[in-house]
């Protein structure tokens, strides 16, 4: 039973008791008693009813601190759009705190050979998720939907950055800098060769397109 239902049942019991349990029997009361009892009873009913309605209205609204959005959790099968983006239940979510190459981005490996680092990142994320469900805590950043997503409790963004398939998002709080440094020290993934910072590459392409 919900808290709202419990509170309303308590108030309903109080109201019923007030109405059904007069202080004295009907036959023992004089006309003056009954006349004077009416306003007092109405005041008591109002005193009980008004808080009940106010409490009901307050409990219907979700609790939230000032300036703090209530976290929203979604879960289910996910489709990988690219190395930083999932489709979960028809909604596109970008993994919070990291950035990965776009699907068409090309990088160079340790032997100076070009390879599709964007597709490699997407393939790695797809393999890590497998066929299981993903649970995401939705966030809002600059009007776009981002999320902290986990597979069996594992932070997918942290795993992507630690293995060099993505880098820590320079525009977000430094949540994955430790994983970034570890991947750089091991020279894995993107750090094994040469690559453009994905966000810088996008800015340059937008600037070129606007000329």
N, C-alpha and C positions, 0 to 999 in steps of 0.2 A: 504494500500500500504506500502511495506517495505521501510526502510530508504535507502537501496541500490538502489531500483528502483527509488525513488524520486530523489536521487543525479544524477543518470545516465540520467534521463529525463531532468534535469536542464542543464547538460553538452551537451546533444544532442541538446537542443534548442539553446545554445550558438554557437555550431558548425554550425547548420543550418543557423543561422543568419549571421555568418561570411561568409559563402559560398554564400548565396542567396541575400545579401544586399551589393553590391559594392558601393564604395564611390561616384562614378560618373557613368553616363550612358556609355554604350559601345561605342556609336557613338562619344562622346566627348573626349575619351581617345586617346592619341597618341600611336604609337608603343612603344616609350620609356617608357611611363607610364605603359603600360601593362607588359613590360619586367621587370621593376623595382618592380612592384606589386607582381609578382609571389613569390619570396623568402620571402617577408614580410608576405604574406598570409600563406605560409607554416609554417613559424616560429610561427605565431599566432595559427594555427591549432595544431601544436605540443605542444605549451604551454598549450592549453586546453585539449588535448587528453592525455598527459602523466599523469597529476594529476588525470584524471578520471580513468585511468587504475590502478594507484597506490591506489586510494581510493577504487576501487572495490576489489582489492586483499586484502586490509586491512580489509574491512567489511566482507569478506567471512569467516575469521577466528574468532572464538568466543573469546570475551574479557576475559582475565585471568590475574591476578596479578602474579608476579614472585613468584614461589614456592607455589602457591595456586591453587588447582584443582577446576574446575567449578562444583558446586553442581549438582547432577543429581537426578531428582525426578521420581519415578515410583509409579504407583497406580493400584490397582485392587484387585480381590479376592485373599486371601492368604490361604495356607495350612500349618498347624503347623507340623513341623518335630519333634521338641522337645521343651522344655520350653524356649529355647533361639534361636531357628532357625525357619525361615519361608521359604516357597517356594512361590515366587511371580512371576508369568509368566514364570515358568520353571527355575528360578534362585534362588539359596539358599542364603539367607541373614541372618546373625547372628545379633541379636539385640545389638546395640552398648552400651557399658558402664555397662553391667550386665552379670552375669553368672548364669546358672541354672543347677541343677543336670541332668545328662544323663538319658535316659529312663530306663536303667538297675540299676540305683543307688537306694539303700535302705537306709532309715534313721529311727530314733527312735522318736516316739512322746512323749508327756509329761507323758505318762503312761508306758514308756519304751517298747512300742509295735512297732515292725518293720512294716514299710509301704513303698510302692514304691513312694518315693518323686519325682523321675524323671517323672513318669507318672502323678502324681498329678499336677506337674508344667505344663506339656503339656496340660492336661485337663483344667486347669484354663485359660491358654492363649487362647485355642480354644473357651472356653465359652465367654471370654471377647471380642474376635473378632466377634463371631457370624457369621452371613452370610453377613456382610457388607464388603466394600472395605477397604483396608489398603493403606495408603500413606507413602512411605519411601524415605528418603533422603540418598542416597548412600554415603558411605565413604569407604576408603581403609585403612586397618590396618594390617601391617605385611604381606601384600600380600593376605589377605583373605577379602572377601566382608562382610562388616558390614554396618548397616543402623540404622538410627533413624526413627522408625516407629510409626505412629499414627493411631488411629481408632476414627473417629469423633473428631479429634483434641486432643485426649488424648494420651500422651506418654505411649506406651505399656510397655517399659522397666521400667519406673518410677512406673507404677502400679504394675508390677510383684514384684519389690523390696520392695515397701511399704507394700505389703500384705504377704511378707515372702515366696513367691514361688521361688524367686531368690535372689541373693546377688549382691552388687556392685562389678564390675570387678576390682580386685586389680591391674591389669596391665594397666588399662586405667585411664585417668584423672578422678578425684573424682566427677563425675557428679551426682551420686546417693547416696552419703554418708548420706545425711539427711534422705532419705527414708530408708536406711539400719538401722540407729539408731532408727528410729521410729518403724520399725518392731521388732527390738530387744527389745525395751522398752515395747512393747505390747505383746511380746512373741507369735507372730503369725507365722503360717507356719513352716518353717524350725527352727525358733528360739524357738518354743514351746518344742523342744526336743533336740536330739543330731544328728549332721550330719557332714560329711566330706566336707571341701571346695572342690567344684567340680574340680577346676584346680589342686589342690594338689592330688586329687584322680587319675586324668588322668596321672599326672607325675609319680606317684608311679606305676601305671599299665604299663606304657611304660617302666619304668626302670625294672620291673619284667619280661616283655616280652623280653627284650634285653639280659637277663642273660642266 
